[in-house]
Amino acid sequence: MSDTDAKIIYLEIPIVLSGERLDRALATISGHSRSVVESQISSGSVLLNDRQVKSKSKKVFAGDKLTITNPDIEGLEEVIVREDKTSLKTLDVVFEDGDMVVIDKPAGMVVHRGAGKEADTLASLLMLRYPEIKELVDSCGCDPLRPGIVHRLDKNTSGLLLAAKTPKAYTTLIEAMSGRQIKREYLALVFGLMEHDRGTIDAPIGRSLRMPTTMAVSLQGRQAVTNYEVVKRYFDHGVTLVKVNLLTGRTHQIRVHLTAIGHGVVGDTTYGKKSNNLGLKRQFLHAHRLEFMHPITGENMSFESKLPNDLQEVLSLLDRV
């Protein structure tokens, strides 16, 4: 088989498999036996973060990238690329042109694939709707798990997300993101009455040493800066609605930073309280505003997303009681 005929599958280790052995993680993702997976590893067909790995006991962690060339694992490719075209209706396009697209992501939608969630991810639906996005992997070297996507949102965070459709747009938008030229504003409801009307949280974030599947403020982490401004304090309920602006884009940054200053996000059972979440089934966090310059024309672009019904109902309840 020539290189041009090679089949390649890309995977990312999800949080739930962080710290597992390579063979166990791959077996879990594929649903196949360890012996079949071990054969694939020993053949040298598996790359871990772009490096060949033949040790089945090698530890893998959340976010690690696996590349499998010419997979002999029957059915794995079908699992990974499975798509449901009827779900295109769930892709809420706020704006699109020939260079980019802005999506209003619902809570519960995963941005890119991982174990147990291969179809109906935002990335897969984007590629179905805009097949040209797939070409960005080769032309721009972007992450094959989420080609074109400029920034991510957590599964249970709703709101605006930006993706590029052309190489020039992708490169320009990534540079703008790195240069802090893209404004991302969120609305969050947090526990406690914030003392100051506005503030900045400047604290590095890295993987938690106590719980490797989560993030934490850590001196060994990467720089993370979050600005916040109080929108409304609900004195009778002891909660505060805040606007949050990200200057960096670390994993779970808003949730980790707000928890670190004693104001965890309502509904966040990972970093916040496990109870008294005002009936919410997910965190009260919504990416409601996005501002940036068009990557090709230089035009100022600004988009807003209204609070979803579940979050708006909570605020309505707080206003009534």
Secondary structure by P-SEA (a helix, b strand, c coil): cccccbbbbbbbbccccccccaaaaaaaaacccaaaaaaaaaaccccccccccccccccccccbbbbbccccccaaaaaaaccccccccccccccccccccccccccccccccccccccccaaaaaaaaccccccccccccccccccccccccccccbbbbbbbccaaaaaaaaaaaaaccbbbbbbbbbcccccccbbbbbbbbcccccccccccccccccbbbbbbbbccccccccbbbbbbbbcccccaaaaaaaaaacccccccccccccccccccccccccccbbbbcccccccbbbbbbcccaaaaaaaaaaaac
